[in-house]
Each structure stands twice: as C-alpha cells, then as structure tokens.
Amino acid sequence: MENETGKDQVLTVINREIFKGGLVEDILSFTDEEIVLKTKLGGLRVCGKGLKLSDFSVENGTIELMGKVNSAVFSEIKEKRSFFKGLFR
C-alpha cells in the first residue's frame, strides 16, 4: 500500500519490553500506561505498564519506549477546534 510520505512506517516490539517506531512527528500525551503519538500516517496509541521514554528524535522521526507493552493501536487524529474559532464563526 502506497502512502503519501514515500516511506514505510516500521514498528518493532522486542519481548514486549521495548517499543521502537518511526515516522513520529509529536508526542500528544504521555503517562506510564498510555502514550499517544502523532505520526505521518495518523495517530498511534501505545498502552502498557511502566512505560518510559528512552529516546525520541523529531529530526529522525523515531521513538523508543521501555516498559511492558500491551498494545499499539492506530487511529485518526481529530484536530481540536479552537474555542475562539468557533466563537467568531
């Protein structure tokens, strides 16, 4: 399947203890049980226990997490509507 970035998004989970991902643009939220990422292909939520950020590079678009990884779920990112934009419509 062709995507608009021209690159493949590769996700790696090693022994459910290390998560590595690519094409990451931003970290939208972060707790020790859930991390929500903005990637070039949409949203990505990683759930687990004791999750810690071990590496994140905006320039390379890579992230590495440590902890017990239970799931990684893709989703569409809904842009939050500005309060002021709605007020002046």
C-alpha positions as CSV (number, residue, x, y, z in Angstrom):
1,M,0.0,0.0,0.0
2,E,1.5,3.3,-1.1
3,N,1.4,6.2,1.4
4,E,2.0,9.9,0.8
5,T,5.3,10.0,2.7
6,G,7.0,7.6,0.4
7,K,8.4,5.8,3.4
8,D,7.3,2.7,5.3
9,Q,6.3,3.1,8.9
10,V,8.1,0.4,10.9
11,L,7.1,-0.6,14.4
12,T,9.1,-3.1,16.4
13,V,8.3,-4.7,19.8
14,I,11.0,-6.7,21.4
15,N,9.9,-9.2,24.1
16,R,7.0,-6.8,25.0
17,E,9.6,-4.7,26.8
18,I,10.9,-2.3,24.1
19,F,8.9,-0.5,21.5
20,K,10.5,1.3,18.6
21,G,8.7,3.3,16.0
22,G,9.3,5.6,13.0
23,L,7.6,8.5,11.2
24,V,6.8,10.0,14.6
25,E,6.1,13.8,14.5
26,D,5.0,14.5,18.1
27,I,4.0,13.1,21.4
28,L,0.5,14.2,22.2
29,S,0.1,12.7,25.6
30,F,2.2,10.6,27.9
31,T,1.6,8.6,31.1
32,D,3.3,5.4,32.4
33,E,0.3,3.5,31.0
34,E,-0.5,5.2,27.7
35,I,1.4,7.2,25.1
36,V,-0.4,8.9,22.2
37,L,1.7,9.8,19.2
38,K,1.2,11.8,16.1
39,T,2.8,10.1,13.2
40,K,2.9,11.0,9.5
41,L,0.3,8.3,8.9
42,G,-2.1,9.2,11.7
43,G,-2.4,8.7,15.4
44,L,-0.8,5.8,17.3
45,R,-1.6,4.9,20.9
46,V,0.7,2.6,22.8
47,C,-0.6,1.1,26.0
48,G,1.1,-0.8,28.8
49,K,2.6,-0.5,32.3
50,G,5.6,1.3,33.5
51,L,6.2,2.9,30.1
52,K,9.2,5.2,29.9
53,L,10.6,7.3,27.1
54,S,14.1,6.2,26.4
55,D,14.7,8.0,23.1
56,F,12.8,10.5,20.9
57,S,14.2,12.3,17.8
58,V,12.0,14.8,16.0
59,E,14.7,15.1,13.3
60,N,14.7,11.4,12.6
61,G,11.1,10.8,13.4
62,T,12.0,7.9,15.8
63,I,10.9,6.9,19.2
64,E,11.9,4.2,21.7
65,L,9.9,3.2,24.8
66,M,10.7,0.8,27.6
67,G,8.2,-1.0,29.9
68,K,5.6,-3.7,29.4
69,V,3.9,-3.1,26.1
70,N,0.3,-4.4,25.9
71,S,-0.9,-2.9,22.7
72,A,-0.3,-0.4,19.8
73,V,-3.5,0.9,18.2
74,F,-3.7,3.2,15.1
75,S,-6.4,5.9,15.0
76,E,-7.3,9.1,13.1
77,I,-6.2,12.3,14.8
78,K,-9.1,14.7,15.2
79,E,-7.9,18.3,15.1
80,K,-9.0,20.1,18.2
81,R,-11.3,23.0,17.2
82,S,-10.2,26.3,18.7
83,F,-12.6,27.9,21.1
84,F,-12.1,31.3,19.6
85,K,-12.5,30.0,16.0
86,G,-15.9,28.6,17.0
87,L,-16.9,31.8,18.8
88,F,-16.3,34.1,15.8
89,R,-17.9,31.9,13.2
